[in-house]
C-alpha cells in the first residue's frame, strides 16, 4: 500500500507539465461554465474520468467509455435577486448531449449548449459620446455552442479523441441614437480539441486505479470574430492544455460491496498566472446511489474558492444527477436526466 500511495504522489507531478508556459486570455468564457450536473458537482474535475456523453466537452477521449448509447439533458435557471440591482438579472442554462459506440469505428458524441442572461440593467449618462441616451434600460446576452467529437482506443490503456465546436452569440436589446454609438454586437468562433487518456494502472500494478487525462482545448481555432462593433476585431484564442488525474483505490471492501470511490484533480491554465485547480471526489454505492463534492481554487487569489456538492440516483437505464455550486457571485443548482441504452 505504501508503494501505491507513494507512486500516486509522484504521479501528481504530471499535473504541472502543461501549466507554466501557456498564457491565455478570457475569450470564450461561456465555455468555462462547464457542462453536466455530475462533473460540476465535483468542482469540474473530470478530464481524466469523462465517462459519459458530456465527454464531448470535458475530454473527447473519454467517449470510449460509452459502450452503448448515452444521452443526457441539464437545465438551470436562476434569478439573481441578491445583486442589489434595480431589477432581477436572470440566467438560463441548457446542455444536451448524446454518444454511442460503433464497432470498429470508435465512439461518437454530440452536444448543444445555450447560456443566456436577461434583464441586465443599463443606466446610461444623459449623453454617450455626445449622443442621446440609449433606448431601454436593460439588455440580454445569448451564447450557443454546438460540439461534435470522436474517440477511440489506439493501444491498450491509451485512448484519444478529437472534438470540434462552433460558438456564436452576442447582445440583444442595445440600441442607440441615429449615429449608432452603441448597438448589439455578436461573434462567431470555430475550434477543435485534442483529448488523450492513459490508464496508468494498465502499465504498472503499483498504480492500479490511476488514470491521466489531458484535453488540448482550442488546439486549432479561428479566433473569435466580432461583428457589430466599431472595429470588428478577431480575438486570439490560445491553446489550453487542461490536465487531470483520477484515482479509484482498488480496495477490497469496496469491490465486495459493488461500490466505487474516485478522487480527482484537474489543472486549468486558462487563467494563468492565476491557475485554476479543480478538486473532486465521487462515491458510488452498488452502482445505484452516488454522493460527490468538490472545490475550484484560483491559485493566485483571482477570486474566492467555490465549493460544490451533488448526488445521483440510477434506476435501471435512467440516471438523475443534482449539483449545488456555491459560485462567488451567487449559488447555482443544476439538475440533469440521463439514460443509457
C-alpha positions in Angstrom: 0.0 0.0 0.0 2.9 2.4 0.8 4.3 1.9 -2.7 0.9 2.6 -4.3 0.4 5.8 -2.4 4.0 6.9 -2.9 3.6 6.3 -6.7 0.3 8.3 -6.6 2.1 11.3 -5.1 4.8 11.1 -7.7 2.3 10.9 -10.5 0.7 14.2 -9.4 3.7 15.9 -10.9 2.0 15.2 -14.3 -0.5 17.9 -13.5 2.2 20.5 -13.7 3.6 19.5 -17.1 1.3 21.7 -19.1 1.0 24.7 -16.8 3.5 27.4 -16.7 4.4 28.2 -20.3 0.8 28.6 -21.5 -0.5 32.2 -21.2 -4.0 32.9 -22.3 -7.0 35.2 -22.0 -10.7 35.2 -21.2 -12.2 34.7 -24.6 -14.9 32.1 -25.0 -15.5 32.5 -21.3 -19.0 30.9 -21.6 -17.3 27.5 -22.1 -15.7 27.9 -18.7 -19.0 27.3 -17.0 -18.7 23.6 -17.7 -21.4 21.1 -18.5 -23.3 18.3 -16.7 -24.6 18.3 -13.2 -22.4 15.3 -12.3 -19.0 16.9 -13.3 -20.0 20.3 -11.9 -20.8 18.6 -8.5 -17.2 17.5 -8.4 -15.8 21.0 -8.8 -15.3 20.5 -12.6 -12.6 17.8 -12.1 -13.5 15.4 -14.9 -10.8 15.5 -17.5 -9.3 12.1 -16.5 -12.7 10.4 -16.0 -15.1 11.8 -18.6 -17.0 8.5 -18.9 -20.4 9.7 -20.3 -21.7 11.8 -23.2 -20.6 15.0 -21.6 -17.1 14.0 -22.7 -17.7 15.9 -25.9 -16.9 18.9 -23.7 -14.5 17.6 -21.0 -12.3 15.2 -23.0 -13.3 13.6 -26.3 -11.0 10.6 -25.5 -13.5 9.7 -22.7 -16.2 8.8 -25.2 -14.6 5.4 -25.5 -16.2 4.6 -22.0 -19.7 4.8 -23.6 -20.3 1.2 -24.5 -23.8 1.6 -25.8 -25.8 4.8 -26.2 -25.8 7.6 -23.6 -28.0 10.8 -23.6 -28.4 13.5 -21.0 -30.0 16.9 -20.6 -29.2 19.6 -18.0 -31.2 22.6 -17.1 -30.5 25.5 -14.8 -32.5 28.7 -14.2 -31.8 31.5 -11.7 -33.0 34.9 -10.7 -30.2 36.9 -9.2 -32.3 38.7 -6.7 -29.4 39.2 -4.3 -27.3 41.5 -6.5 -28.7 44.8 -5.2 -29.8 45.9 -8.7 -32.9 47.7 -9.7 -34.2 44.7 -11.4 -33.6 40.9 -11.1 -31.0 39.6 -13.5 -31.9 36.1 -14.6 -29.9 33.3 -16.4 -30.9 30.2 -18.3 -28.5 27.3 -19.0 -29.3 24.3 -21.1 -27.0 21.4 -22.1 -28.0 18.4 -24.2 -25.6 15.6 -25.3 -25.6 12.1 -26.7 -23.0 9.5 -27.5 -22.8 6.0 -28.9 -20.1 3.5 -29.8 -20.0 2.0 -33.3 -18.0 -1.3 -33.5 -14.6 -1.0 -35.3 -15.2 2.8 -35.8 -15.0 4.2 -32.4 -17.3 6.4 -30.2 -19.2 9.4 -31.5 -20.8 12.2 -29.5 -22.7 15.5 -30.0 -23.6 18.3 -27.6 -25.5 21.5 -27.6 -25.2 24.3 -25.0 -27.1 27.5 -24.5 -26.5 30.1 -21.9 -28.4 33.4 -21.7 -28.6 36.2 -19.2 -31.6 38.6 -19.4 -32.7 41.8 -17.7 -29.2 43.1 -17.4 -29.6 46.7 -16.2 -28.1 49.6 -18.2 -28.2 53.0 -16.7 -26.6 55.5 -19.1 -25.5 59.0 -18.6 -27.5 61.8 -20.1 -25.3 61.6 -23.1 -22.9 59.0 -24.5 -20.2 60.4 -26.7 -22.4 63.4 -27.4 -25.5 61.3 -28.4 -28.9 60.9 -26.9 -29.5 58.3 -24.1 -29.8 54.7 -25.1 -33.3 53.4 -25.6 -34.4 51.0 -23.0 -32.9 50.3 -19.6 -31.9 46.6 -19.9 -30.5 44.1 -22.4 -29.6 40.4 -22.6 -26.9 38.2 -23.9 -27.1 34.7 -25.5 -24.4 32.2 -26.3 -24.8 29.0 -28.2 -22.3 26.1 -28.7 -22.6 23.1 -30.9 -20.0 20.3 -30.3 -19.1 17.1 -32.0 -16.5 14.5 -31.0 -15.0 11.2 -31.8 -12.9 8.9 -29.6 -11.1 5.6 -30.0 -8.6 3.3 -28.2 -5.4 3.1 -30.2 -3.4 1.0 -27.8 -4.2 -1.0 -24.7 -4.5 1.6 -21.9 -4.2 4.6 -24.3 -7.2 6.5 -25.7 -7.5 9.6 -27.9 -10.3 11.8 -29.2 -10.9 14.8 -31.4 -13.6 17.3 -30.8 -14.9 20.2 -32.9 -17.1 23.1 -31.8 -18.9 26.2 -33.1 -19.8 29.1 -30.9 -22.0 32.1 -31.6 -23.7 34.7 -29.6 -23.9 38.4 -28.5 -26.1 41.0 -27.0 -29.7 41.7 -27.7 -31.6 44.9 -26.9 -28.8 47.5 -27.1 -29.7 50.4 -29.4 -28.6 54.0 -29.7 -29.3 57.3 -31.4 -29.0 57.6 -35.1 -25.2 57.6 -35.3 -25.1 54.1 -33.8 -22.8 54.9 -30.9 -23.8 51.7 -29.1 -25.5 48.7 -30.7 -25.9 45.0 -30.5 -22.7 43.0 -31.1 -22.1 39.4 -31.9 -19.4 36.9 -32.5 -18.6 33.6 -34.3 -15.9 31.0 -33.4 -14.8 27.6 -34.7 -12.3 25.4 -32.8 -11.0 21.9 -32.2 -9.9 20.0 -29.1 -7.5 17.0 -28.9 -8.0 14.7 -25.9 -5.8 11.9 -24.5 -6.3 9.4 -21.7 -3.9 6.9 -20.2 -4.8 4.1 -17.8 -1.5 4.2 -15.8 -2.6 1.2 -13.8 -2.5 -0.8 -17.0 1.2 -0.4 -17.3 2.2 -0.8 -13.6 0.2 -2.6 -10.9 1.7 -0.3 -8.3 -0.6 2.5 -9.7 -3.7 0.4 -10.2 -6.8 2.6 -10.5 -4.9 5.7 -11.6 -5.7 7.5 -14.9 -4.2 10.5 -16.5 -6.0 12.8 -19.0 -5.3 16.0 -20.9 -7.6 18.0 -23.2 -5.8 20.4 -25.5 -8.6 22.8 -25.8 -8.7 25.0 -28.9 -5.6 23.4 -30.4 -6.9 24.7 -33.8 -9.3 27.6 -33.9 -10.5 30.5 -36.0 -10.2 33.2 -33.3 -13.3 35.0 -32.0 -14.6 37.1 -34.9 -16.8 40.0 -33.7 -19.4 42.0 -35.8 -21.5 45.0 -34.9 -18.6 46.7 -33.1 -16.7 49.8 -34.1 -13.6 47.8 -35.2 -14.9 44.2 -35.5 -11.7 42.6 -34.1 -10.7 38.9 -34.3 -9.6 37.9 -30.8 -6.8 35.3 -30.5 -7.6 32.1 -28.5 -4.6 30.3 -27.1 -4.3 26.5 -26.6 -5.4 25.5 -23.1 -3.9 22.1 -22.0 -6.4 21.2 -19.3 -4.8 18.3 -17.4 -6.2 15.9 -14.8 -5.7 12.8 -12.7 -8.4 10.3 -11.5 -7.7 7.7 -8.8 -10.0 4.8 -7.9 -8.4 3.0 -4.9 -8.6 -0.8 -5.5 -9.9 -1.5 -2.0 -11.3 -5.0 -1.5 -14.2 -4.0 0.8 -15.4 -1.6 -1.9 -15.3 -4.2 -4.6 -17.1 -6.7 -2.4 -19.9 -4.3 -1.9 -20.1 -3.4 -5.6 -19.1 0.2 -4.7 -16.5 2.6 -6.1 -14.7 5.7 -4.7 -12.9 8.1 -7.1 -10.6 11.1 -6.3 -10.0 13.7 -9.0 -7.8 16.7 -9.6 -7.5 19.0 -12.7 -5.3 21.9 -13.6 -6.7 24.6 -15.9 -4.0 27.0 -17.1 -6.6 29.3 -18.8 -6.4 31.9 -16.1 -2.6 31.9 -15.9 -0.8 33.1 -13.9 -3.8 32.6 -11.5 -4.1 28.9 -12.5 -7.4 27.3 -11.6 -7.3 24.0 -9.8 -10.3 21.6 -9.6 -10.6 19.0 -6.9 -13.4 16.5 -6.6 -14.5 13.1 -5.2 -17.3 10.7 -6.0 -18.6 7.7 -4.2 -21.0 5.2 -5.9 -22.8 2.6 -3.7 -23.9 -0.5 -5.6 -24.0 1.4 -8.8 -27.3 2.9 -7.7 -26.6 5.9 -5.3 -23.8 8.4 -5.5 -22.5 11.3 -3.5 -19.9 13.8 -4.6 -18.2 17.1 -3.7 -15.5 19.4 -5.0 -13.9 22.8 -5.0 -12.4 25.2 -7.5 -9.3 27.0 -6.3 -7.7 30.0 -8.0 -4.1 29.7 -7.1 -3.4 33.5 -7.4 -6.5 34.6 -5.5 -8.3 35.9 -8.5 -11.5 35.1 -6.7 -12.7 33.1 -3.7 -12.8 29.3 -3.6 -16.0 27.8 -5.0 -17.4 24.7 -3.3 -19.8 22.2 -4.8 -21.7 19.1 -3.9 -24.0 16.7 -5.7 -25.8 13.4 -5.7 -27.1 10.8 -8.2 -29.8 8.1 -8.4 -29.6 5.4 -11.0 -32.6 3.2 -11.6 -32.4 0.7 -14.5 -31.3 2.7 -17.5 -32.2 6.2 -16.0 -30.0 8.4 -14.0 -30.8 11.7 -12.2 -27.9 14.0 -11.2 -28.1 17.0 -8.9 -25.4 19.6 -8.2 -25.2 22.7 -6.0 -22.3 25.1 -6.7 -21.5 28.0 -4.4 -20.3 30.4 -7.0 -18.7 33.6 -5.7 -21.5 35.7 -7.3 -24.5 33.6 -6.4 -25.2 29.9 -5.7 -26.5 27.8 -8.6 -28.3 24.4 -8.8 -28.2 22.0 -11.7 -30.4 19.1 -12.5 -29.7 16.5 -15.3 -31.5 13.5 -16.5 -29.6 10.8 -18.4 -30.3 7.5 -20.0 -28.1 4.6 -21.1 -29.4 2.1 -23.6 
